[in-house]
């Protein structure tokens, strides 16, 4: 449709702008000129389509490059933060890594009811009930001195030392 309109315009322009010389106004010359212009337009349309395809490929390539770049930046940031992070174990000296620490905690309630105390005259005296809470905490340290020698140490809060 556009081509027909363009050809019609070209024909009209060719007629009105043609020189008044008899050789340029012949119908065959005008048709030849229109055909040449039509060929030029078709070539230009093909070039435009080729340029559009190339531009589309470049845009897709840029989008892919941007995604790849973002992934690389994220990987680099993760690597840097991981290298900068130090755990508690990194700060400890080498000998401290060979020591293992264990422990436990026991909380207990003890109620003593119906308490009687024997008097010198063999009579019993009622004592009030007794409520008490008991706490026991133990820490065990197990350290490897050499391949053949280990040492163990315990800190405990109970009175008699029985385990």
C-alpha positions in Angstrom: 0.0 0.0 0.0 2.8 2.4 0.9 4.6 1.5 -2.2 1.6 2.4 -4.4 1.2 5.7 -2.7 4.9 6.4 -3.0 4.9 5.5 -6.7 1.9 7.6 -7.4 3.5 10.6 -5.6 6.7 10.0 -7.6 4.8 9.9 -10.8 3.0 13.1 -10.0 6.2 14.8 -9.0 7.9 13.5 -12.0 5.3 14.9 -14.3 5.3 18.4 -12.7 9.0 18.7 -12.1 10.1 17.2 -15.3 12.0 19.6 -17.6 10.1 20.9 -20.6 12.5 19.1 -23.0 10.8 16.6 -25.1 13.3 13.7 -24.3 12.7 13.9 -20.5 8.9 13.9 -20.7 8.4 10.7 -22.5 6.4 8.1 -20.7 9.2 5.4 -21.0 11.7 7.7 -19.3 9.3 8.3 -16.5 8.6 4.6 -16.0 12.3 3.9 -16.1 13.0 6.5 -13.5 10.1 5.2 -11.2 11.5 1.7 -11.5 15.0 2.9 -10.5 13.5 4.7 -7.5 11.4 1.7 -6.6 14.6 -0.5 -6.6 16.4 2.0 -4.4 13.5 2.0 -2.0 13.4 -1.8 -1.8 17.2 -1.9 -1.2 16.8 0.7 1.6 14.0 -1.3 3.2 16.2 -4.4 3.2 19.0 -2.4 4.8 16.6 -1.1 7.4 15.4 -4.6 8.3 19.0 -5.8 8.5 19.9 -2.9 10.8 16.8 -3.7 13.0 17.9 -7.3 13.3 21.4 -6.3 14.2 20.1 -3.8 16.8 17.9 -6.4 18.3 20.9 -8.8 18.6 23.0 -6.1 20.2 20.2 -5.4 22.8 20.0 -9.1 23.6 23.7 -9.3 23.9 23.8 -6.3 26.3 21.1 -7.9 28.4 23.0 -11.1 28.6 26.3 -9.3 29.4 24.5 -7.3 32.1 23.2 -10.5 33.8 26.6 -12.1 33.6 28.2 -9.0 35.1 25.7 -8.9 38.0 26.4 -12.6 38.7 30.1 -11.9 38.7 29.7 -8.9 41.0 27.6 -11.0 43.5 30.2 -13.8 43.5 33.0 -11.3 44.1 31.1 -9.6 47.0 30.4 -13.0 48.5 34.1 -14.0 48.2 35.2 -10.8 49.8 32.8 -11.0 52.7 33.7 -14.6 53.3 37.4 -13.8 53.3 36.8 -10.9 55.8 34.7 -12.9 58.1 36.5 -14.5 61.0 34.8 -16.9 63.2 35.5 -17.4 66.9 37.7 -20.4 66.1 40.0 -18.3 63.9 40.8 -16.0 66.8 41.7 -18.8 69.2 45.3 -20.0 69.4 46.2 -23.5 68.2 46.5 -25.1 71.6 43.0 -24.0 72.5 41.6 -25.9 69.6 42.7 -29.2 71.2 40.6 -28.6 74.3 37.1 -29.9 74.5 34.6 -28.4 77.0 31.6 -30.3 78.3 29.2 -29.5 81.1 25.9 -30.0 82.7 23.5 -28.1 85.0 21.0 -29.7 87.4 18.3 -27.7 89.1 16.3 -29.5 91.8 13.7 -28.8 94.4 13.6 -30.7 97.7 10.8 -30.5 100.2 11.2 -32.0 103.7 7.8 -32.6 105.4 6.8 -34.0 108.8 10.1 -33.3 110.5 10.5 -34.4 114.1 13.4 -33.7 116.4 14.1 -36.0 119.3 14.5 -34.2 122.7 16.7 -35.3 125.5 13.6 -36.5 127.4 12.7 -38.7 124.5 9.8 -36.5 123.4 9.6 -35.3 119.8 9.4 -31.7 118.7 7.7 -30.9 115.4 9.8 -28.7 113.1 8.4 -26.7 110.3 8.6 -28.0 106.8 11.7 -27.2 104.9 11.8 -26.2 101.2 15.1 -25.9 99.4 16.3 -25.6 95.9 19.5 -27.2 94.8 21.7 -26.3 91.9 24.6 -28.3 90.6 26.9 -27.1 87.8 29.8 -29.1 86.4 32.4 -28.2 83.7 34.6 -30.8 82.2 37.8 -30.0 80.3 39.4 -32.6 78.1 42.7 -31.6 76.5 45.0 -33.5 74.2 48.6 -32.8 75.1 50.2 -35.3 72.7 49.1 -38.3 70.7 49.6 -40.5 73.8 48.8 -38.1 76.6 45.5 -36.4 77.4 44.5 -34.4 80.5 41.1 -33.9 82.1 39.9 -31.3 84.6 36.5 -30.9 86.3 35.0 -28.0 88.2 31.9 -28.9 90.2 29.6 -27.1 92.7 28.4 -30.1 94.7 29.7 -30.6 98.2 30.8 -34.2 98.4 32.4 -34.6 95.0 30.4 -37.8 94.2 29.4 -38.1 90.6 
